[in-house]
Amino acid sequence: MADGQVLVIDAGSSSIRCHLVDSQSRVAYSASRPWAYLEEPDAPELARAFDHETCWQSAQDAMRECVKALPEGPRSISAIAVTSQRQSLVFLDESGSVIYAGPNTDLRAIFEGFALDSEHGHLISSSTGDRPTFMTAPGKLAWFREHRPDSYTRIEYVLTLADWITFKLTGNLGCERILATESGLIDIESRIRSSPLFRRLDLNCPIPPVHESLSTRGTISMPELGITWLVPVVNAGPDTQCGLVGMGIVEHGSAGIIAGWSATVQMLTSDTGVPPGMKTWLGCFQLPDLQIVESNAGDMGNSLHWLADLLFQEKSDPFSSLNEAAQDIGVGSDGVAAFLGPQAMDTSSLTMKLGGFTFPVPLSLGGPTRGQIARSALESFAYALRANVEQTQRVAGFDADRIALGGGITRNTSFNRIITDVLGREVELSAAHSPTALGASLIARAATDQVSSLPEAAIQLSLENLKLSPDTRDAAEYDDRYWEWLQTQHTLGQMLS
């Protein structure tokens, strides 16, 4: 690999982060800033929109912090890579000013999206590979058409969050193909603009020129950040797909679990004829001869941090305290079971479900401890991921020959042990807690000819993954408890139907 640092801008679900990744694909320094959101009196309660001016300032602050941390000086930066959360959209007017910038957690278009799915669901899923539509461009545009018609008529460009950041850096307005597909802007089969779909939906969706992730989008020279020469900028694509690359998942038959704010299971297949499913998603990958079959467990990281803060709020590091408490509890959490939302993906049935904990009663015999509750939550997350792995394999038509695991939740060593035993097979643990940063940096190096082959560089990097093997006895016990958990999960789901 060529010498030089890659500055990675990762606009994730929980924060905007910047990383310096060195020539050995190690994260040398990281900086993060929280997202800032707008107050929208005319929007529904579950709506969320970025305060884009504050967010852009935060991104610059994080970049500036990373540049200052360079021991060799700013000129050691060889490229800048941009990646972002999926289904995050930005609408611009004719002058390039922001009309709307929203995260993938913006739920303003629930009713409009369900209405589109009810009337055009098969057409939408066949074109985009994704549902529900309230998460993607058709739903958001339908909401603006209905509730902010003046703003809707001013929309000149629809692009993704990473594309907007790239535009702010380079002045080059465009759409990266994979992120655009994830957002419903590109047809997943033809890989060109979804113009027929939007005409059928009677929606105006103008998008700028489409670019590949393995290409440069321009250069940046920003003296205010300490960058006084031209540095190439690459939009590396979606954060989850970058994470696959960072774990060395770049071949047919391999699968990756990115357990962060949400928890995705993505399997690569060279069979691009896999039809969109009613329960799962299809997606594109940075290597054009591969397609992704995805099953998503939902907001796992969000649930875990909520629980850690609830149980260990008096501790300086609730996340670490939860991990330590869970380590002292045996398989099955002494009868305590958790149901906190993460489960097998089913986009055909998006309804509210009951959740919580079950445990032996009466409490006079001894209530559940914090450690038992913590362990049960980690076990439930592992059960949910196993359900999604199995579902992904059914859709793809074959079993994964490799499974890699990465993401912020893997900082919890108890979880890594549990998921390996629950899956009952070898799991490759990413050498870094930020595989997205590593993958984005490799993509930027490939786009700027610093590596000759992205697959070879990714596979070489994966040799540093830690191979975890299941404990035979614990795996057998978890197999029984997994099926019990599934049955209880199903029963809870029926109680609100």
C-alpha positions in Angstrom: 0.0 0.0 0.0 1.2 3.5 -0.7 2.4 5.7 2.2 0.1 8.4 3.4 -2.9 8.8 5.6 -6.5 8.6 4.4 -8.9 11.0 6.1 -12.2 9.3 6.4 -15.4 11.2 7.0 -18.1 8.9 8.4 -21.5 10.5 8.7 -23.1 7.7 10.7 -26.3 7.3 12.5 -25.1 8.3 16.0 -22.6 11.0 15.1 -20.3 12.4 12.5 -16.9 11.0 12.8 -13.5 11.6 11.2 -10.7 9.0 11.2 -7.1 9.0 10.1 -6.2 5.6 8.6 -2.5 5.0 8.1 -0.9 3.1 5.3 -1.1 -0.1 7.3 -4.9 0.3 7.6 -4.9 1.1 11.2 -7.0 3.9 12.7 -4.4 6.3 14.0 -6.7 9.0 15.3 -10.5 9.7 15.5 -12.6 12.7 16.3 -16.4 12.9 16.5 -19.2 15.4 16.9 -22.9 15.0 17.7 -25.5 15.7 15.1 -27.6 18.8 15.4 -31.3 18.8 14.6 -33.9 21.4 13.7 -37.1 22.3 15.4 -40.0 21.8 12.9 -43.3 23.0 14.2 -45.1 21.9 11.1 -43.7 18.4 11.0 -45.0 15.3 12.8 -43.6 14.2 16.2 -41.3 11.5 14.7 -39.8 13.8 12.1 -36.0 14.6 12.3 -34.1 17.0 10.1 -30.5 18.0 10.4 -29.5 21.6 11.2 -27.2 21.4 8.1 -25.2 24.5 8.8 -24.3 23.4 12.3 -23.6 19.8 11.1 -21.3 21.1 8.4 -19.4 23.2 11.0 -19.2 20.1 13.2 -17.7 18.1 10.3 -15.1 20.8 9.7 -14.2 20.8 13.3 -13.7 17.1 13.4 -11.6 17.2 10.2 -9.5 20.1 11.6 -8.9 18.1 14.8 -7.7 15.1 12.8 -5.4 17.2 10.6 -3.8 18.8 13.7 -3.1 15.3 15.1 -1.0 14.3 12.1 2.5 13.7 13.3 4.0 14.1 9.8 2.0 17.2 9.0 -1.1 17.8 6.8 0.8 16.9 3.6 0.8 13.2 4.7 -2.9 13.0 3.7 -3.1 11.1 0.4 -6.9 11.1 0.0 -10.2 11.9 1.7 -13.0 9.3 1.8 -16.6 10.1 2.5 -19.2 7.5 3.7 -22.5 7.9 5.3 -25.6 6.2 6.7 -28.0 4.8 4.2 -31.4 6.3 3.3 -30.2 9.8 4.5 -31.3 12.4 1.9 -30.6 16.0 1.0 -32.8 18.2 -1.2 -31.1 21.2 -2.9 -32.6 24.2 -4.8 -31.2 25.6 -8.0 -28.5 27.5 -6.3 -27.3 24.5 -4.3 -28.8 25.7 -1.0 -30.3 23.0 1.3 -34.1 22.7 1.4 -34.1 19.6 3.5 -31.4 17.3 5.0 -32.6 14.3 7.0 -31.2 11.2 8.6 -32.4 7.7 8.1 -34.3 8.0 11.4 -36.6 10.7 10.0 -40.1 9.1 10.1 -42.1 12.0 8.8 -43.3 10.1 5.8 -44.8 7.0 7.5 -48.3 7.6 6.2 -47.3 8.7 2.7 -44.9 5.7 2.5 -47.5 3.2 3.6 -49.9 4.6 1.1 -47.4 4.2 -1.7 -46.6 0.7 -0.6 -50.2 -0.2 -0.5 -50.8 0.9 -4.1 -47.4 0.4 -5.7 -45.5 -1.9 -3.3 -44.4 -4.5 -5.9 -43.3 -1.9 -8.4 -41.3 0.0 -5.7 -39.6 -3.1 -4.3 -38.8 -4.4 -7.8 -37.1 -1.1 -8.6 -35.4 -0.2 -5.4 -34.9 -3.6 -3.6 -36.1 -1.8 -0.4 -39.2 -1.3 1.6 -40.8 0.3 3.6 -41.0 3.3 1.3 -41.2 5.9 4.1 -37.5 5.4 4.6 -36.5 6.2 1.0 -36.8 9.1 -1.5 -40.3 8.3 -2.8 -41.8 8.5 0.7 -39.9 11.7 1.6 -40.8 13.4 -1.7 -44.5 12.4 -1.3 -44.5 14.1 2.2 -43.0 17.3 0.8 -45.5 17.3 -2.1 -48.4 16.9 0.4 -47.2 19.1 3.3 -44.7 21.6 1.9 -45.7 22.1 -1.7 -43.7 25.4 -2.1 -40.5 23.6 -1.0 -41.3 20.6 -3.2 -41.5 22.8 -6.3 -38.1 24.3 -5.5 -36.3 20.9 -5.4 -33.7 20.9 -8.1 -31.5 18.0 -6.9 -32.0 15.0 -4.7 -28.9 13.4 -3.3 -27.6 11.4 -0.3 -25.9 12.7 2.8 -22.4 11.6 1.7 -23.0 13.2 -1.7 -23.8 16.5 -0.1 -20.6 16.4 2.1 -18.6 15.5 -1.1 -20.3 18.5 -2.8 -19.4 20.8 0.1 -15.8 19.6 -0.1 -15.2 19.7 -3.9 -18.0 21.7 -5.5 -18.8 18.6 -7.6 -22.5 17.8 -7.5 -23.2 14.1 -8.1 -24.6 10.9 -6.7 -22.6 7.8 -5.8 -24.4 4.9 -7.4 -24.7 2.5 -4.4 -25.9 5.0 -1.9 -28.3 6.3 -4.5 -29.7 2.8 -5.0 -30.1 2.3 -1.2 -32.1 5.6 -1.1 -34.4 4.6 -3.9 -32.9 6.9 -6.6 -31.4 4.2 -8.8 -33.0 1.1 -10.2 -31.3 -1.9 -8.6 -31.5 -4.1 -11.7 -30.7 -1.7 -14.5 -28.5 0.5 -12.3 -29.7 3.6 -13.9 -32.0 6.4 -12.7 -35.4 5.3 -11.5 -37.2 7.7 -13.7 -40.0 5.3 -14.8 -40.7 4.6 -11.1 -41.0 8.3 -10.2 -43.2 9.0 -13.3 -45.5 6.2 -12.2 -45.6 7.7 -8.7 -46.2 11.2 -10.1 -43.1 12.5 -8.2 -40.4 14.9 -9.3 -37.0 13.4 -8.4 -34.2 15.2 -10.2 -30.8 13.7 -9.3 -27.4 14.9 -10.4 -24.9 12.9 -12.5 -24.2 9.4 -11.1 -20.7 8.3 -10.2 -19.1 5.0 -9.1 -17.6 4.6 -5.6 -14.3 3.6 -7.0 -13.7 7.0 -8.6 -12.5 10.4 -7.5 -15.1 13.2 -7.3 -12.7 16.1 -7.3 -10.1 17.6 -5.1 -10.1 19.8 -2.0 -7.9 22.6 -0.8 -9.2 24.2 2.4 -6.6 26.3 4.2 -9.0 26.9 7.0 -8.6 23.2 7.8 -4.9 23.2 7.4 -5.1 21.5 3.9 -3.3 23.9 1.5 -2.8 21.6 -1.5 -5.1 19.5 -3.7 -6.2 16.3 -2.1 -8.4 13.8 -4.1 -11.9 13.2 -2.6 -13.7 9.9 -3.0 -17.3 9.1 -2.1 -16.7 5.5 -0.8 -20.5 4.6 -0.7 -22.7 3.3 2.2 -21.2 2.8 5.7 -22.4 -0.8 5.9 -20.8 -1.8 2.5 -17.6 0.0 3.5 -17.7 -2.1 6.7 -17.8 -5.3 4.6 -14.7 -4.2 2.7 -13.0 -3.4 6.0 -13.6 -6.9 7.3 -12.4 -8.6 4.0 -15.9 -9.6 2.9 -15.5 -9.1 -0.8 -16.3 -12.5 -2.3 -19.3 -14.6 -3.3 -20.6 -16.6 -0.3 -19.1 -14.5 2.4 -21.2 -12.5 4.9 -20.7 -9.7 7.3 -22.5 -8.5 10.5 -22.1 -4.8 11.2 -23.4 -4.4 14.8 -23.6 -0.7 15.4 -26.6 1.6 15.9 -28.5 -0.9 13.8 -27.3 -4.5 13.1 -27.1 -5.6 9.5 -26.5 -9.1 8.1 -25.3 -8.8 4.5 -24.3 -11.7 2.3 -22.5 -11.3 -1.0 -23.7 -13.3 -4.0 -22.7 -13.3 -7.7 -26.2 -14.3 -8.6 -27.7 -10.9 -9.5 -31.0 -12.5 -10.4 -32.1 -12.8 -6.8 -35.6 -11.3 -6.7 -36.5 -8.7 -4.0 -38.1 -10.4 -1.0 -41.0 -9.3 1.0 -39.1 -9.5 4.2 -35.5 -8.7 3.3 -33.6 -6.1 1.2 -31.4 -6.3 -1.9 -28.4 -4.0 -2.4 -25.5 -3.2 -4.6 -21.8 -3.5 -3.7 -18.6 -1.6 -4.6 -17.6 -4.5 -6.8 -20.2 -4.5 -9.6 -20.3 -8.3 -10.2 -21.6 -8.8 -6.6 -25.1 -8.2 -5.1 -26.1 -8.0 -1.4 -28.8 -9.9 0.3 -29.6 -8.1 3.6 -31.6 -8.9 6.7 -31.5 -6.2 9.3 -32.2 -6.8 13.0 -33.0 -3.1 13.8 -31.7 -0.6 16.3 -29.5 -2.8 18.4 -26.8 -0.3 19.4 -29.5 2.2 20.4 -31.2 -0.4 22.6 -27.9 -1.5 24.2 -26.9 2.0 25.1 -30.4 2.7 26.5 -30.1 -0.3 28.7 -26.6 0.5 29.8 -27.6 4.0 30.8 -30.6 2.7 32.6 -28.8 0.0 34.6 -25.5 1.7 35.2 -26.2 5.4 35.1 -24.1 6.0 38.2 -21.0 4.6 36.5 -18.5 6.7 34.5 -18.7 4.2 31.6 -22.1 2.4 31.6 -21.3 0.4 28.5 -18.2 -1.1 30.0 -20.0 -1.8 33.3 -22.7 -3.7 31.4 -20.1 -5.8 29.8 -18.4 -6.6 33.1 -21.7 -7.5 34.8 -22.7 -9.8 32.0 -19.4 -11.7 32.2 -20.3 -13.2 35.6 -23.6 -14.7 34.4 -23.9 -18.2 32.8 -25.6 -19.3 29.6 -29.4 -18.5 29.7 -29.0 -15.7 32.2 -30.6 -17.8 35.0 -34.0 -17.8 33.2 -34.1 -14.1 32.4 -34.9 -13.4 28.7 -34.9 -10.0 26.9 -37.1 -8.7 24.0 -35.9 -5.2 23.2 -36.8 -4.9 19.6 -34.1 -6.5 17.5 -35.5 -9.5 15.7 -35.7 -11.2 12.3 -36.4 -8.6 9.6 -39.9 -8.5 8.1 -40.6 -5.5 6.0 -44.0 -7.0 5.1 -45.2 -6.5 8.7 -44.1 -3.3 10.2 -46.2 -3.0 13.3 -45.6 -2.1 17.0 -44.7 -5.1 19.1 -44.5 -5.8 22.8 -41.1 -5.9 24.4 -39.4 -6.1 27.8 -38.0 -8.9 30.0 -39.4 -12.2 31.3 -38.0 -13.9 34.4 -39.0 -16.4 37.0 -41.5 -15.2 39.7 -42.5 -14.7 42.4 -40.0 -12.0 43.1 -39.9 -13.0 46.8 -37.6 -15.9 45.6 -35.1 -13.4 44.2 -35.6 -10.8 41.5 -33.3 -10.6 38.4 -30.0 -8.9 39.0 -28.4 -6.2 36.8 -25.9 -8.8 35.5 -28.7 -11.2 34.5 -30.6 -8.5 32.8 -27.4 -7.3 31.0 -26.5 -10.8 29.8 -30.1 -11.6 28.7 -30.0 -8.5 26.5 -26.8 -9.6 24.8 -28.2 -13.1 24.3 -31.3 -11.6 22.8 -29.2 -9.6 20.3 -27.3 -12.7 19.4 -30.6 -14.7 18.8 -31.9 -11.9 16.6 -28.7 -11.9 14.5 -28.9 -15.7 14.2 -32.5 -15.4 12.9 -31.3 -12.8 10.4 -28.3 -14.9 9.3 -30.6 -17.9 8.7 -33.1 -15.7 6.8 -30.4 -14.2 4.6 -29.1 -17.7 3.8 -32.6 -18.9 2.8 -33.1 -15.9 0.4 -29.6 -16.3 -1.1 -30.1 -20.0 -1.5 -26.8 -21.1 0.2 -25.0 -21.0 3.5 -22.3 -18.4 4.1 -18.8 -19.9 3.9 -17.4 -17.1 6.1 -19.0 -14.7 8.6 -17.2 -11.7 9.9 -18.3 -9.5 12.8 -17.6 -5.8 13.4 -19.1 -2.5 14.6 -19.3 -0.6 17.9 -21.1 -3.3 19.8 -18.0 -5.6 19.4 -16.3 -3.5 22.0 -18.4 -5.7 24.4 -16.3 -8.8 24.7 -19.2 -10.7 26.3 -21.3 -10.2 23.2 -18.6 -11.5 20.9 -18.4 -14.7 22.9 -22.2 -15.1 23.0 -22.8 -14.5 19.3 -20.1 -17.1 18.4 -21.8 -19.7 20.6 -25.3 -18.8 19.5 -24.3 -19.1 15.8 -22.5 -22.3 16.6 -19.7 -21.7 14.0 -16.5 -19.8 13.6 -16.8 -16.1 13.5 -14.1 -13.7 12.3 -13.9 -10.7 14.6 -12.8 -7.5 12.9 -9.3 -6.4 13.9 -10.7 -2.9 14.4 -13.9 -1.6 16.0 -14.3 0.7 13.0 -14.3 -1.6 9.9 -16.3 1.1 8.1 -13.3 3.5 8.4 -10.9 0.8 7.2 -13.1 -0.1 4.2 -13.7 3.5 3.2 -9.9 4.1 3.3 -9.2 1.1 1.1 -11.8 2.2 -1.4 -10.2 5.6 -1.5 -6.8 4.1 -2.1 -8.2 1.9 -4.9 -9.8 4.9 -6.5 -6.6 6.9 -6.4 -4.4 4.0 -7.6 -2.6 3.5 -4.2 -3.6 -0.2 -4.3 -3.8 -2.2 -7.5 -6.8 -4.4 -6.4 -9.4 -3.6 -3.9 -10.4 -7.3 -3.3 -6.7 -8.3 -2.8 -6.1 -5.4 -0.4 -9.3 -6.2 1.6 -8.5 -10.0 1.8 -5.0 -9.2 3.0 -6.4 -6.9 5.7 -8.8 -9.6 6.8 -5.8 -11.9 7.8 -5.7 -9.7 10.9 -9.3 -10.7 11.9 -9.5 -12.7 15.1 -11.1 -16.1 14.6 -13.5 -17.1 17.4 -14.6 -20.7 17.7 -17.8 -21.8 19.6 -17.8 -23.7 22.9 -19.4 -27.0 21.9 -21.4 -27.4 25.2 -22.6 -23.7 25.3 -23.5 -23.8 21.6 -25.7 -26.8 22.2 -27.5 -25.2 25.1 -27.9 -21.9 23.2 -29.5 -23.9 20.3 -32.4 -24.9 22.6 -32.7 -21.5 24.1 -32.7 -19.8 20.7 -35.9 -21.7 19.6 -37.5 -20.9 22.9 -36.7 -17.2 22.4 -38.1 -17.3 18.8 -41.4 -18.8 20.1 -41.8 -16.2 22.9 -40.9 -13.4 20.4 -43.7 -14.7 18.1 -46.2 -14.8 21.0 -45.4 -11.2 22.0 -45.8 -10.1 18.4 -49.3 -11.6 18.3 -50.5 -9.9 21.5 -50.8 -6.5 19.7 -52.2 -7.9 16.4 
